């Protein structure tokens, strides 16, 4: 357990070095001058500076919180989310030294949507969709990382092969999810205007949303292993679908319904009497189906391995 903890902590320190350092930098600048120059505020400080800082603080407290045993995952997750909310509120309320003296959140929103028209930027300035999306990504990031570290000891002491194999899959998906979060600026770099989204950006964004849903579904499946098939497979799949659909709708709303419309075949055209396209349905449903498939395969193979071991004994 000690080896896993220190290895995870070292990796977190490496991965979070940039967002945490930028968060500390702008906090110092805010304290010294009362405002921050736009060039000193990195675009993705919101939400990753607060998210990774809260995760690191919670992981540092592992020797204390882990004493609560089965309640340690819940306690650590709630603590980390509370820390994130407080730090994120502080960062978002910082003043960017522009002609309009914008709050940091408003300035980043305008910088991120890539619009070329002032009126459209003004309309989106007060849209809560961007804030909800960034908060949801942060909460999931906290759940995945904190849950993985604090649940490791419980999985290690368990003889449940399904739970162990699901945990291995969760570790892999969480690492992949972090990699996507680190490169989250890649899709935005392909955006040329609010009314155009390149195929590269659409593919990357859709993959990110599907991965987010599957990772959350597998995270739930790890805690529900040993339950009935309806609970251990269908419930995680449904939650994965809801997470992907929520993120998809948010991105669709912010970009005025132009997401994933980079083709001209019927696959990318709206269905009759709706604004939904076949590709929309594919993206939103694939995370649920993939979650059920992966959890089902692990459930079947793990039980098969256990029967083989029992037969040899």
Residue, then its C-alpha position, 0 to 999 in steps of 0.5 A: x500500500x505504501x508503494x502505491x500511495x507514494x507512486x500515486x502521489x509522485x505522479x500527481x505532483x508531476x501532473x499537477x505541477x503546471x496548473x498548481x504553479x499557475x494558481x499560486x502565481x496568479x494568487x500572489x499577483x492578485x494579492x500584490x496588485x489587486x488585479x492580473x494582466x491577461x498575459x499572466x493568466x493561463x487560459x486553463x487555470x480555471x478549473x484545473x488549478x483548483x481541481x488539482x490543488x484540492x486533490x493534492x491536499x486531500x491525498x496528503x491527508x491520506x494517513x489521517x482520513x484512511x483511518x475511517x476505513x470504508x467511509x474514507x472514500x466518501x469523506x475524502x471525496x467530499x473534502x476535496x470537492x469542498x476545497x475545490x469549490x472554495x478555491x475555484x470561487x476565489x480564482x473566478x472572482x479575481x479581476x483581469x486588468x482589461x478595459x472592462x475589468x472583467x472577472x477571471x471567469x468571464x475573461x476565460x469564457x470569452x477567450x475560450x468560445x472563439x467567437x468573432x462577433x461581440x454580440x455573440x460573446x456578450x450573450x455567452x458571457x452570462x451563460x452558466x453552461x460553461x461554468x457547469x461544464x467545468x465544474x462537472x469535469x472537476x468533480x469527476x476528476x476528483x471522484x476518479x483520482x481520490x476514489x482510486x487512491x482511497x479505495x486501493x486498500x479496500x480492493x487489495x484486501x478483497x478476494x473479489x476478482x471482479x472488483x479487482x479487475x474493475x479497479x485495474x480498468x478504472x486506473x487505466x481509464x482515469x490515467x487516460x481521462x487525465x491525459x485528455x484533460x491535460x490536452x483539453x486545449x487541443x479541440x479549441x485550437x481547431x476552432x476558427x469561429x463559433x459557427x464552424x467546428x473542424x472535424x479534428x475538434x469534433x472527433x477529439x471532443x466526442x472521444x473526450x465525452x465518451x471517455x468521461x462517461x465510460x470512466x464514470x460508469x466503470x467507477x460506479x461498477x467497481x462499487x457495485x460489483x457483487x450486486x445483481x446484473x441489473x444493478x452492477x451493469x445497467x445502473x453504471x451504463x445508465x449513469x455513463x449515458x447521462x454524463x455523456x449526454x449532459x456534457x454533449x448538450x452543454x457543448x452543443x448549446x455553447x456552440x449554437x448547435x454546430x457540434x459534430x456537423x462536419x459531414x454532409x451525409x445523412x449520418x450528420x443531418x437532422x432527423x425529421x421533426x427533431x434537431x438530433x442527428x444519427x451521430x448525436x445519438x451514437x455519441x450519447x449512447x456509445x458510452x453507456x453501451x461501452x460501459x455495460x460491455x466492459x463491465x459485463x466482460x470483466x464480470x464474466x471472465x473474472x467469474x470464469x477464472x474463479x471457477x477454474x481456480x476452484x476446480x484445480x483446488 
